[in-house]
């Protein structure tokens, strides 16, 4: 019989391929008599081996699955992995035990498909019900709804979780049919639209209940104790397992932001874990491509870029050597350099090295005085990049480099040469922290104290990052006018 720790080892490892694990989006303080709280910035207790910050207990309900998706390590035909499943009581008790030991702040819960979508969602809902109502847990919970589940079960999850996700998995209907034949675009898009409608109805009801209105008869809305998925919904796409271009991926993401009000689209570089003739034969993980897609997604949501400005059908893949914003600037040198003391906010946002916060600080600071290079550095601008595209009171900072695409590209694509000040390598302990090591030695306690100091510093840095879930995405271009169904079919 598999014990709880063995199950945790199996199911936490099986969940590592799911990257949609953000705890931002909800601000909820603790309350007397109840457990937990949720913060927009999250907390950084540990790091995964690839450097990603772990803020939640990320685990599967079960890694048994009736589906046979070619790319998934938990596919039904995979006989080389150990299988396990939590009961709702086991997982709820484990989550609270971890929380009380200050290991976690919340829960990220997904699952393989146990018998069918409804059975899986019912077990997940039972787990969250124990946490919310029996333990009165107020911490952050992100739950993955299974495509094909009934609307009633999705609504039940939505009233218990802070964020819901329905994974697209692949960017087109053709690829989905080839690699995940048990899934179809209708079963994926339909719950997304249902979640969007439910969130809108919940918001409207709360607005009405907050007003002193008089209702005739029995038409008064029923007051709800919890908001419906207050952190919104997100999705995840695998890139690299199928031949779709970055243009197709970003066009679909833009359409989803516009049509179903997604908070975030996560991109996951295809990782070869199975042998299947339908999958590409490669050992390379396209992490550079994944990184550029995230940067392009950020430009669409926070910088006001349209899809066609970042990429087009003539050149359908992003440049892996240059970030998308710099690539756009090199293609529009006729618009540069711009004067930072006069350029409007929208223009400053187009300058490589200047982000939304920096642009707002520049607009605010120049009301008081004329800005120079030293002032920009104090405002936190990445001046080494921005200097080629700006002037400060008429002075151009990129002197010595020809103002041509080739010369500027060589500067922007060059590896960053950082100084030795603040290097983490000098204070990094050996090995990776684990939550489950049972051995307690003086050397381990010393290593944990050193790592704890590192994580504390990292947590402070993470708190200063932009809170992506708190802002609505921008309308993302002409390609986004197509519906997700149309883009899936393309």
Buried (B, 14 or more C-beta within 10 A) or exposed (E): EEEBEEBBBBBBBBBBBBBBBBBBBBBBEEEEEEBBBBBBBBBBBBBEEEEEBBBBBBBBBBBBBBBBBBBBBBBBEBEEBEBBBBBBEBBBBBBBEBBEEEBBBBBBBBBBBBEEBBBBBBBBBBBBBBBBEEBEBBBBBBBBBBBBBBBEBBBBBBBBBBBBBBBBBBBBBBBBEBBBEBBBBEBBBBBBBBBBEBBEEBEEBBEEEEEEEEEEEEEEBEEEEEBBBBBBBBBBBBBBBBEBBBBBBBBBBBBBBBBBBBBBBBBBBBBBBBEBEEBEEEEEBBEBBBBBBBBBBBBBBBBBBBBBBBBEEEEBEBBEEBBBBBBBBBEEBEEBBBBBBEBEEEBBBBBBBBBBEBBBBBBEBBEEEEBBBEBBEEBEBBBBBBBBBBBBEEEEBBEEEEBEEEBBBEBBBEEEEEEEEEEEEEEEBEEEBEBEEEEEEEEBEEBBEBBBEBBEBBBEEBBEEBBBBBEEBBEBBEBBBBBBBEBBEB
